[in-house]
Amino acid sequence: MDDWKTIPTGEAATGFGDQVETRAKLSALRASMFGADVDAVYLEGFANVAWLCGGRGNRVVTDSPTGLCGILVGANGAWLLTPSNEEGRLRAEVFADLPLPVVARPWYQLPLWQAARPLLPQAARWLADVAVPGAGDAGPMLADLRRVLGETDMQRYRSLGAETAEALETALLEVRPGWSELEVAGAMAAALKARDIQPSVVLVGTRARAERFRHPVPTAAVIDGGLIASTTAVRHGLHASATRCLSFGRVPGELAEKHATVVDVDTAYLAESRPGLTLGQAFAAGEKRFTAGGFYDDWKEHHQGGTTGYAGREVFSQPGVEYALAAGMAVAWNPTVPGAKSEDTFLVREEGLEQLTRAIASPWPMIGESITREGILVVD
């Protein structure tokens, strides 16, 4: 495993998954249902519907954990449940080529799960990922299923990652001293939305605020000297996180040392992000590099990331966490010290790491050899 390295990215895709993908995931879900001795599962959670249905979304309110349609999966069938006011759009667009039987319910007779009960045998045992009287919790089962990504999930993730990095970097290259953090955030959000990507997190910190706060939510503060900008971006239910640092003119020596520290920590985390190792083992490697850089307990000031995918962070890394990584998982680490941060999204493969959030022809300097990380871009 000494040759662990960043490897070239694979095939990308921008569209929804096909019927073959959803049939395979239905088979996996039914196998889990059989093992848990349940007859049906009802899904309304955004992450779970997107995973099962090839990236198709079910929500209108973009920050809601649930959507406006649901999927009922039984041993021998699956149904799309929708309120009447959403039926036409879902049939014509999102689910047009995924021919699930549709059960519509008047929008004024919600909650939607009530339409699922008549489709099940009277004594059916079922789980749901929303609160349903008499149903168990489907959350843990679906989380286990979606955390190891299939090839079709990975293809959509590659497209999302590349376009997220492209949008972030394109927006930042337009920034000039005198812009406010809010204006930078607006440019980032516009670049993402233009690529059909939903910005879930947009952080912008001028140097003074990045020194004080690990989560620099944008304000009217004026950019002076440089900035740190971060985003978590969503498409097809998948989440891509990335951070870029920009300097107008020469990077101050102290800031260069701080950035070198977060890159060193990030690299240590990634070097241990291998199939069979645990998040706790990776965390311990990064903790040592914090100490080597003179920032002994800085990991306590902000979460360090962990696995990602159909949630911003599927499992957070903490000291001693015995959650084992596997090929097909994604990781996004985000170590910080005052004024510096390093973050990107990677696929864990048997042969190495794929950096998903890498823009083609990016002007950002790269640091490292076997595992490379972004430096600070200097704009004169």
Stockholm file with secondary structure:
# STOCKHOLM 1.0

chainA/1-380         MDDWKTIPTGEAATGFGDQVETRAKLSALRASMFGADVDAVYLEGFANVAWLCGGRGNRVVTDSPTGLCGILVGANGAWLLTPSNEEGRLRAEVFADLPLPVVARPWYQLPLWQAARPLLPQAARWLADVAVPGAGDAGPMLADLRRVLGETDMQRYRSLGAETAEALETALLEVRPGWSELEVAGAMAAALKARDIQPSVVLVGTRARAERFRHPVPTAAVIDGGLIASTTAVRHGLHASATRCLSFGRVPGELAEKHATVVDVDTAYLAESRPGLTLGQAFAAGEKRFTAGGFYDDWKEHHQGGTTGYAGREVFSQPGVEYALAAGMAVAWNPTVPGAKSEDTFLVREEGLEQLTRAIASPWPMIGESITREGILVVD
#=GR chainA/1-380 SS CTTCCEECCCCCCCSCCCHHHHHHHHHHHHHHHHHHTCSEEEEEEHHHHHHHTTTCCCCSSTTCSEEEEEEEEESSCEEEEEEHHHHHHIIIIITTTSCCCEEEECTTSCCGGGGTGGGSCTTCCEEESSCCTTCEECHHHHHHHHSSCCHHHHHHHHHHHHHHHHHHHHHHHTCCTTCBHHHHHHHHHHHHHTTTCEEEEEEEEEHHHHHHCSSCCCCSCBCCSEEEEEEEEEETTEEEEEEEEEEESSCCHHHHHHHHHHHHHHHHHHHTCCTTCBHHHHHHHHHHHHHHTTCTTGGGGSCCEEEESSSSCSEECCTTCCCBCCTTCEEEECCEETTEECCEEEEECSSCEEESSCCTTCCSCEECSSSCEECEEEEC
#=GC SS_cons         CTTCCEECCCCCCCSCCCHHHHHHHHHHHHHHHHHHTCSEEEEEEHHHHHHHTTTCCCCSSTTCSEEEEEEEEESSCEEEEEEHHHHHHIIIIITTTSCCCEEEECTTSCCGGGGTGGGSCTTCCEEESSCCTTCEECHHHHHHHHSSCCHHHHHHHHHHHHHHHHHHHHHHHTCCTTCBHHHHHHHHHHHHHTTTCEEEEEEEEEHHHHHHCSSCCCCSCBCCSEEEEEEEEEETTEEEEEEEEEEESSCCHHHHHHHHHHHHHHHHHHHTCCTTCBHHHHHHHHHHHHHHTTCTTGGGGSCCEEEESSSSCSEECCTTCCCBCCTTCEEEECCEETTEECCEEEEECSSCEEESSCCTTCCSCEECSSSCEECEEEEC
//
